[in-house]
Amino acid sequence: MGTVSKALTLLDYFSRQQPEIGLSELTRTSGMNKATVYRLLCELQAGGFVEQAGSDRAYRLGPAVLRLANVREATVPMRDVAEAALRRLSDATGETAHISLMQGDRMAIFAFAYSAAHGIAVRMEDVEFLPLHASSTGLAVLAFSSANLAATALSGPLPAITPHTVTDPERLRTLIAAARAKGHAESLGGIEEDVHSLAVPLFDARGTCVGAAAVATPAARMTRALQDRIVTALHQAAQEIVAHWGGAMPDELRKARTDAI
């Protein structure tokens, strides 16, 4: 791993739950030696990508990250489009809607929206990443990505997050194949025991699957009628999002979405 890659890896440890991290903690978490971590942080700080704050001089993301994010959003306005579509999706289903995007070999939460229809809803504030094998978003991505990605994802550790998490590679391959045939993926209790989620893939201009849109609901509230409504709304939302992102859907998925809508 090169110097740039190591430095970018450090940035990945910052999150909504951990916006500030000290040098010693970053050293433990990253597995690098302390001198290397300190040198990388100094380089990142010089470029404005991290800064120190508070009496303990812990590190947090710097203004350069915000500037680059604003440049990206101005060039490719993904977040505004996604948030508007998610609000409509959440209103249409009465449930929590969210989008996750691939970040390396992980699914990172990009945006989410809640419905006011119910007092109890699936919450997303504490979620940063979703495991590919245990989430409907992950299965949707694996179903419409290269065989290499699926092979890599299923060859590594597949932790059982709940008693219902599918960890057998053969069963997961069956779920992935079913998601490709139906045009959407499903997970019941894979990450949280009482959560039922459905997801459809999202694509960029090259037709590459870059993430997925999903709706999650308490499992006790899921009915056949609600599931049908969610699938239809998901396909409509995904079609809108992909179109605004300048993406291109594969023909087989376009047909599945037409059938669902």
C-alpha positions in Angstrom: 0.0 0.0 0.0 1.4 3.4 -1.0 1.7 6.5 1.0 -1.4 8.1 -0.5 -3.4 5.0 0.1 -2.4 4.8 3.7 -3.3 8.4 4.3 -6.7 7.9 2.7 -7.2 4.9 4.8 -6.8 7.0 7.9 -9.6 9.4 6.7 -11.9 6.4 6.5 -11.9 5.9 10.2 -13.7 9.2 10.9 -17.5 8.9 11.1 -20.6 10.5 12.6 -20.1 8.4 15.7 -16.4 9.2 15.9 -15.8 12.6 14.4 -12.6 13.1 16.5 -9.8 10.6 17.0 -6.6 10.8 18.9 -3.2 9.7 17.6 -2.9 6.7 19.8 -6.4 5.5 18.9 -5.7 5.9 15.2 -2.5 3.9 15.7 -4.4 1.1 17.3 -7.2 1.1 14.9 -5.1 1.3 11.7 -2.5 -1.3 12.8 0.3 1.0 11.6 3.1 2.1 13.8 2.8 5.4 15.6 5.5 7.2 13.7 3.9 6.4 10.4 0.5 7.5 11.5 1.8 10.8 12.9 3.7 11.5 9.7 0.6 10.8 7.5 -1.5 12.9 9.8 1.0 15.8 9.5 0.8 15.6 5.7 -3.0 15.5 5.8 -3.1 18.4 8.1 -0.8 20.4 5.9 -3.2 19.9 3.0 -6.2 20.8 5.2 -7.7 17.3 5.2 -7.5 17.0 8.9 -7.2 19.5 11.8 -6.6 19.3 15.5 -9.2 20.5 18.0 -10.0 20.5 21.7 -7.7 20.3 24.7 -6.5 16.8 23.8 -5.6 17.9 20.3 -7.6 15.1 18.7 -7.9 15.0 14.9 -11.0 15.7 12.9 -11.8 16.1 9.2 -10.6 19.5 7.8 -12.1 22.0 5.5 -10.4 20.6 2.4 -12.7 17.6 2.6 -15.8 19.9 2.5 -14.3 21.9 -0.4 -13.8 18.7 -2.5 -17.3 17.5 -1.6 -18.8 20.7 -2.7 -16.9 20.6 -6.0 -18.0 17.0 -6.6 -21.7 17.9 -5.8 -21.6 20.9 -8.1 -20.2 18.8 -10.9 -22.4 15.7 -10.3 -25.3 16.7 -8.0 -25.9 13.3 -6.5 -26.9 14.2 -3.0 -29.7 16.6 -3.8 -31.2 14.2 -6.3 -30.9 11.3 -3.9 -32.4 13.1 -0.9 -35.4 14.4 -2.9 -36.0 10.9 -4.3 -35.6 9.3 -0.8 -38.2 11.7 0.7 -40.7 10.7 -2.0 -39.8 7.0 -1.5 -40.3 7.2 2.2 -43.6 9.1 1.8 -44.8 6.5 -0.7 -44.0 3.5 1.5 -44.4 5.0 5.0 -41.0 3.5 5.9 -37.3 4.4 6.1 -35.6 4.8 2.8 -31.9 5.0 2.3 -29.1 4.9 -0.4 -25.8 3.2 0.1 -22.8 3.5 -2.3 -19.8 1.3 -2.8 -16.7 2.6 -1.1 -13.9 0.3 -2.0 -15.2 -3.1 -1.0 -17.8 -1.8 1.5 -21.2 -0.3 1.4 -21.3 3.2 2.9 -24.5 4.9 3.9 -24.9 7.9 1.6 -28.4 9.4 2.5 -31.6 8.4 4.3 -35.1 9.7 4.9 -37.8 8.9 7.5 -41.6 8.8 7.2 -43.9 10.4 9.7 -46.4 7.6 9.2 -45.3 5.5 12.1 -43.9 6.2 15.6 -41.6 3.2 15.3 -39.2 3.1 12.4 -35.8 1.7 11.4 -33.2 4.3 12.3 -30.0 4.9 10.4 -28.1 7.5 12.4 -25.7 5.0 13.9 -25.0 3.1 10.7 -21.9 3.9 8.7 -21.3 0.8 6.6 -23.5 -2.1 5.6 -21.9 -5.6 5.1 -22.4 -6.9 1.6 -23.4 -10.4 2.7 -25.9 -9.4 5.4 -27.8 -6.5 3.8 -30.3 -6.2 1.0 -28.2 -3.3 -0.4 -25.1 -5.5 -0.5 -27.0 -8.4 -2.1 -28.4 -6.1 -4.7 -25.0 -4.8 -5.6 -23.5 -8.3 -5.7 -26.3 -9.4 -8.0 -25.5 -6.7 -10.6 -21.7 -6.4 -10.3 -18.8 -8.4 -11.7 -18.4 -12.1 -10.7 -15.0 -11.1 -9.2 -16.6 -8.8 -6.7 -19.0 -11.5 -5.5 -16.3 -14.1 -5.4 -14.1 -11.8 -3.3 -16.9 -10.9 -1.0 -17.9 -14.5 -0.4 -14.4 -15.7 0.1 -13.6 -13.6 3.1 -15.0 -13.7 6.6 -18.8 -13.7 6.7 -19.7 -12.8 10.3 -23.1 -13.7 11.7 -24.4 -10.3 12.9 -27.7 -11.8 14.1 -28.9 -15.4 14.4 -30.6 -14.9 11.0 -27.5 -13.7 9.1 -26.8 -15.9 6.1 -23.1 -16.9 6.2 -23.0 -19.9 4.0 -21.5 -18.9 0.6 -23.7 -21.3 -1.4 -26.9 -19.9 0.2 -25.7 -16.4 -0.5 -25.0 -17.3 -4.2 -28.6 -18.5 -4.4 -29.9 -15.2 -2.9 -27.7 -13.2 -5.3 -29.0 -15.2 -8.3 -32.6 -14.7 -7.1 -32.0 -10.9 -6.7 -30.7 -10.7 -10.3 -33.7 -12.6 -11.6 -36.2 -10.5 -9.7 -34.4 -7.1 -10.0 -34.4 -6.6 -6.3 -32.8 -8.1 -3.2 -34.3 -8.9 0.2 -32.9 -9.3 3.7 -34.9 -10.4 6.8 -33.0 -10.0 10.0 -29.6 -10.0 8.4 -28.3 -7.0 10.3 -31.0 -6.4 12.9 -33.3 -9.3 13.9 -36.5 -7.4 13.6 -35.8 -5.5 10.3 -37.0 -6.5 6.9 -35.4 -4.6 4.0 -35.7 -4.6 0.2 -33.2 -3.0 -2.2 -32.6 -2.3 -5.9 -29.2 -1.5 -7.6 -28.1 1.9 -8.9 -25.8 2.5 -11.8 -23.4 5.1 -13.2 -22.9 6.3 -16.8 -20.8 3.2 -17.7 -23.6 0.9 -16.5 -21.5 -0.1 -13.4 -23.4 -0.9 -10.3 -22.3 1.8 -7.8 -24.8 1.2 -4.9 -28.4 0.5 -4.1 -31.6 2.2 -2.8 -33.5 0.4 -0.1 -36.5 0.6 2.1 -36.4 -0.9 5.6 -39.3 -1.6 7.9 -39.9 -3.4 11.2 -40.4 -7.0 10.3 -43.7 -7.2 12.1 -45.2 -4.5 9.9 -44.2 -6.2 6.6 -47.2 -7.6 4.6 -47.4 -8.9 1.1 -49.2 -5.8 0.1 -46.6 -3.5 1.7 -43.8 -5.5 0.1 -45.4 -5.1 -3.4 -45.8 -1.4 -2.8 -42.2 -1.1 -1.6 -40.8 -2.9 -4.7 -42.8 -0.8 -7.1 -41.8 2.5 -5.3 -38.1 1.3 -5.2 -38.0 0.7 -8.9 -39.6 4.1 -9.6 -37.1 5.9 -7.3 -34.1 4.0 -8.7 -35.1 4.8 -12.2 -35.4 8.5 -11.3 -32.1 8.5 -9.5 -30.1 6.7 -12.2 -31.5 9.0 -14.9 -30.6 12.2 -12.9 -27.1 10.7 -12.2 -26.6 10.1 -15.9 -26.5 6.4 -15.3 -27.5 3.5 -17.5 -29.4 0.4 -16.5 -28.8 -3.0 -18.0 -31.6 -4.2 -20.3 -32.6 -7.1 -18.0 -33.1 -4.8 -15.1 -35.0 -2.3 -17.2 -37.4 -5.0 -18.1 -37.7 -6.1 -14.4 -38.4 -2.5 -13.4 -41.0 -2.1 -16.1 -42.8 -5.3 -15.0 -42.7 -4.1 -11.4 -44.0 -0.6 -12.1 
